[in-house]
């Protein structure tokens, strides 16, 4: 649905009618990539929804790449589709998602799940830890990702060129929930961690 809602961006960047031509291939690519989804706890796994959303962008990117679309346009279309996905949620609902994300209850869940991730029960999953704000720092929640499941997937399946586009949508994903995100380093760029720092209402 988000792909069809981003039709104006597709027409602007690829030409009128191109989305109609590609729609069936995008759907088939999505079925293919979901079949490759690693098991990271199933419906009970915290990161399963992140995989599903991220891999939907891999599916789109694979089709665009096969069509010879340059990386700049792939990035812009990936971002447009992801924005449409979140924008389809009413604003009040998005704000509530942001409030819930930064709540004390969710922080307790994140701390528990972070500890579980470090056991590496599911080797293809994310591994992360919760970070407290130090002197001179101003954020409400900090998460360091030491291993990225999407990066592992892209390494395994030859999609590393698509990974930066997936990383880039994080800022919009949280901004649409009225949560500010600052991130100075990423595993995808060769750093030792992805340092997510979240601030309410930013």
N, C-alpha and C positions, 0 to 999 in steps of 0.2 A: 504494500500500500504506500509506503514512504517513497518508493521509487516512482510510482505514478504521480504522487503529489509533487515530486521534484521535476516534473515534465518540462516546465519553462526553462530550468537550468540546462536540461539535456538538449532542448531545442537551440538554446543560445550557444552552447559549446560544441554540439555535434551536428546540428541541423534539424530541420523539421522532419518528423517522421522516423527519426533514427531510434527513438525509444521504443516505438511500436515494433520495429524490426528486431530489436534486441531483447524484448520482454521475455519471450519464450526461452532464450538462451540464459538470461539472468536467473529465471526460475529454476532451470535445470542445473545451473551452476550452484545455486543455493542448496538444492537437494544433494548434490554431490559433496559439497563441503560439510554439510551437517552430518552426512554419513561418516565423515572423517573426524568428527568431533571426539576428542579423547574423553574417557570417563574420568571425571573429577568429583564424583560423589552424586551424580545424577540430580534429581530434583532437590535433594538435601544439600548439595554442594553450593557454597556461597558463590563461587565463581562461574557456575554453569551459565547463568544469564549473561555474564560478561562475555563468555566464549560465544554464545549464540549471537549476540549483537555484533561482536567483532568479526566473526566468521561470515556474517551476512555481508559485511563490507569486503571481505576477501573474495566472496563469490562475485560481487559486482566488479571488483578490480580485475579479476581473472578474465572476465568477458571483455572489459574495456581494453585490457592489455593485448588480448588476442586480436582485437580490432585495430591495433596500432595507435591507440589513443595515447598521447604523451602524458608523462607523469604529472605535469601541472594540471591538466584538465581532469585526470583521474582524481587528484587530490580535491579539486573544487567540487566535483560531482559526488565524491564520497562524503564530503562535509555537508553538501546540500541535502543528501538523502538522510543523513543522521539527524540534521536539524529538523527535517520534516517529521521524523519519527518522534522526537521529543515534543515538537511544537503541536503535534496532534493531541497531546494531553492538555486539558484546560489549565490555564495559568494557576488557578488556585490549587489544583492537584499537583502541579509541578513544584510549587512553593512548599506544599506539605511534604513532598518527597525530600526536598532539601532539609526541612526542619527535622524530619524523621532521621535522615542520614546523620545529622550532627547531634542527635539526642544522646542523653546519657545511657539510655537503654541500648541503642545501637552500638555505642562505644563498647559496652560490656560484651556484646556479641562479637564485635570486631576483635577485641582482645582475646576472646576464647578461640575464635577461628584463626587468628594469627598464630597462636601457639600450636594449633592443630596443623597449620600449613607447614610449620617448621619440622614436623615429623616426616614430611615428604611421603605420606601414605600413597599419594597419587603423583608419580614422578613428573607427569606432564602438566601439573597444576602450577598456580602461582605460589610463591613463598614470600611472606611479608611480615612486618613487625610494626607495632604502634609506636609513635614517637611523641615525646612530650616537648612542649615549647621551652626553649632555653632562654637565657638572658638576652634581651634585645630582639627576641622573636615574637611575632604576633600572629598566631593562627589558632583555630579552634580544634583542629584534628590533624594529626600528621601520620602518614603511612609511608613507610619505605618498602618498596617492592624489590626484593633481592633476586628473584627469578620471575620471569614473565611467561605465563602459559601461552599467550598469543605469539610471543617471540619464538618459543620452542616449536609451536605449530608451523610458523612461517619458515623456520629453518628446515624442518622436516619435509615440507611440501613444496619448497621452492618459491615461496611468496614473500621473500624478504623485501623486495622492492615496494610491496604494498604496506608494510608495517608502519612506516612513518605517517601514512595517511590515517591509519587507525589511531595512532598516538595523538594525532592533531585534533581529533574530534572530542577529546576529553574536556577541553576548555569550554566548548559550547555545551556539552552534555551537562556540566555542572552549572554553568552560567544560567541556563534555562531553568534550573531549579533554585536560582537565587543563592548559589554557593560559589564563592570565588575560589579559583584554583591557581596556585603558584607551583611551578615545577621547573627546577633548574637543570636537572640531569635525568637522562633516560638510559635504560639498558640498551635500547635500540641504537643509540648513538655511541655505544661502547663504554658508557659509564658503569660503575659498580652497582648502581641502584637507580630506581625511579623515585624521586623524592616528592611525593604529593603532599602539599600543604593547603588545607582548606580553611576558609573563613566565611562565616555566615553573612549573608546580605551584601556580598561584594559583587 
